[in-house]
Amino acid sequence: MAAPTGYIRLAGARKQKKTYLKESYSEGAFKITRPVYLTQTGEAYFYIMSPGGGYINGDSYIIEVLLEENAEAVVTTQSSTKIYKTRSNPAFQQMNIHLKSGSILEYLPDPVIAYQDSCFKQSTVVRMEKGAALIFADIFTPGWAPDGSLFSYDLLQSKMEVYMEDTLVLFDHLKLKPDEDILGIGYMEGYTHFGTMIVIDERINQIFLEEMYELLEPIKTARIGFSMLSIPGFSLRVLANTTQEIEKVLFVCHENIRKKLLVKEPVFLRKY
């Protein structure tokens, strides 16, 4: 099996009131910063960097995250993930996440931008113990094309499996393949950008979800939908015509989750 284009592994552990980096390894076109601390509540912040500038034909990337008991981490990217021409072999990203009891992972990357003739596939497998919490977001946007068209990529596909104590509790599959129906009902419905957030936390209930509805109701420039999961948690879908509109929705959700569930101050993940 060929070596991946980029590989990252990080493990976080809790010591007293602070999460520290227990293990860190990277190779190829992937790097990760040392942990930084943006709040007084002890969670570690990590920024994934891709020095290559973008994913191209046949690239493969692997990200592995392990949080030990009560460890808390926020993982983001330094900039957007750009997918360029992949005519013969799609670019692929695999994420493996292991969360032990009491741990909290907030995964909040910048958008995936798919340019003309690009094909991107992503697979995420999350294995959680009871008492762990997950916030996982993604944004998919069309990139620039010479003819000005917005759906010039070939495929955007993302699969996610979540296991709780080795039992499959969530399977999520997104597949965006531009054709004559992509703007139609049941697909993109006239919008061009797609955002999603999966949240799993034992403290989530119907009352909390109704509060989220009320917070997002004033936002009229995006189409927003919530679904309760079979375990305590929810999935959020957002359709809009700009990245900024989706980022606004996800920020409002993330801010409320941190304030009401995690009892932490909101954060702004500055990238510049």
C-alpha angles and dihedrals in degrees: 000000000000118000114258120257088236134007132186131179124178132171125193128198134183123242115180105311099341137075113225133189106261096175135009131176133162137168139176121005094351130085134170131204125237111261118281126194117222098171139036094246097085104244115142121233121212129188119205114213129196108198091187092074097229148357119276140179112325097357117152127193131187126198121185122185125182123182119188125212113317093354115143126200141168115208122191139153128255091232142344121307107243120203114201132185112326102170100158105020128025124234110249135200126190122193123191116187127184118187122184125204115300094011123129126204122188110189109188112161127176115256127293107236115201114201129196116309093005128144122192129180125186130187123189126186118187122189113190137180120217111277094033120119132211135194111183123175136178136178123196120195136174116246131221120289128191092242093049095245118147101209102051096125119099103221144353113188131171128177124187130187122186121193122192111198088342093307118117106240101163136029115178124181126184120183122175112183112165116233138134091292101048093103093045134104113293092023125057092329095211096318128111107202129062130201133179139183127189115196124185118180132140091229095062117107139155093275091057091048091052089053089054090052090054093049093051098040094091091059104094100165095075137049110236131190134179130198126187114228127227087253124044102295145068144231121228124202124192130188119189143142099243137040090234093060091054092044089054092055094046092046092053090050094046093047092053093046091053093047100042105029107023095032091224133129118260116261134211111213097214113201101179 
